[in-house]
């Protein structure tokens, strides 16, 4: 008797996580993917439910914390070392209004039963911060991963588990499988009209350390700079800076304004970055939903969906894989 065949449509971090988990459960898995690099290639790789949170987003916080626990208790097993690039987030504020915003978040997290650690000596934790930055909080359990290294590692893990690769599809009727999982991000509505997923553009910069520059930061640094948010995520060779957010359809052009704002804000937070090499400017399209919650579950007897993760695709990959695995257990 053959194993049940599962077709996963989409080869980003969500599709790969789902495929690896299903293969571990004994499914024969085929991943339909394009040759183009999507949103998973243009990402900071932060696993940051606390520092991403905001009052009113209780549901997002709950699933983010659940997924972070999965990251810390098994999702990385069997993957190469070095994928994790930071093991704490430091959230800081530049001016008084920004301090007030941070206090709002910290109080909300505490009310939810997930307090963070406030500080008025942020530069003691991250000496590269600008001299005027003192206020912030730490989220001690948050992580960051090298997004590209993780995608490559998941691809290798899938291959080792016998997962097959196949070209993309434009019609579910083309897919010969017992069950299909739609996990192709912003393209999901082309396969299942009515899915409320839209593209939201985000620009990301990669700064490379040069000989003679100040050393790399050790923490993920998230900052509010005069109301704008910027994040600085360590990599072995530099820092990822992000991210802008625009509703511009499927436009992935990197524009001067976005790059300028990111560089201005990054250097306002950490002036030493001005001496790093500007190695890459890129833009990706996040799959967003109206309420900010992912679409993960069953559409019909043979079709499941896993998309709409917005800016939290990497964070929610383990949670999504487990949710789909639970649905699949009822399919056999």
Secondary structure as GFF3:
##gff-version 3
##sequence-region A 1 332
A	DSSP	beta_strand	5	9	.	.	.	ID=ss1
A	DSSP	alpha_helix	13	24	.	.	.	ID=ss2
A	DSSP	beta_strand	28	32	.	.	.	ID=ss3
A	DSSP	three_ten_helix	39	41	.	.	.	ID=ss4
A	DSSP	beta_strand	46	47	.	.	.	ID=ss5
A	DSSP	alpha_helix	58	70	.	.	.	ID=ss6
A	DSSP	pi_helix	71	75	.	.	.	ID=ss7
A	DSSP	beta_strand	84	86	.	.	.	ID=ss8
A	DSSP	beta_strand	89	93	.	.	.	ID=ss9
A	DSSP	alpha_helix	96	111	.	.	.	ID=ss10
A	DSSP	beta_strand	117	119	.	.	.	ID=ss11
A	DSSP	alpha_helix	122	125	.	.	.	ID=ss12
A	DSSP	beta_strand	136	139	.	.	.	ID=ss13
A	DSSP	beta_strand	143	145	.	.	.	ID=ss14
A	DSSP	alpha_helix	147	160	.	.	.	ID=ss15
A	DSSP	beta_strand	164	166	.	.	.	ID=ss16
A	DSSP	three_ten_helix	172	174	.	.	.	ID=ss17
A	DSSP	beta_strand	179	182	.	.	.	ID=ss18
A	DSSP	three_ten_helix	185	187	.	.	.	ID=ss19
A	DSSP	alpha_helix	188	191	.	.	.	ID=ss20
A	DSSP	beta_strand	198	208	.	.	.	ID=ss21
A	DSSP	beta_strand	220	225	.	.	.	ID=ss22
A	DSSP	beta_strand	228	235	.	.	.	ID=ss23
A	DSSP	beta_strand	238	242	.	.	.	ID=ss24
A	DSSP	alpha_helix	256	269	.	.	.	ID=ss25
A	DSSP	three_ten_helix	271	275	.	.	.	ID=ss26
A	DSSP	beta_strand	277	288	.	.	.	ID=ss27
A	DSSP	beta_strand	295	300	.	.	.	ID=ss28
A	DSSP	beta_strand	303	307	.	.	.	ID=ss29
A	DSSP	three_ten_helix	310	312	.	.	.	ID=ss30
A	DSSP	alpha_helix	313	329	.	.	.	ID=ss31
###
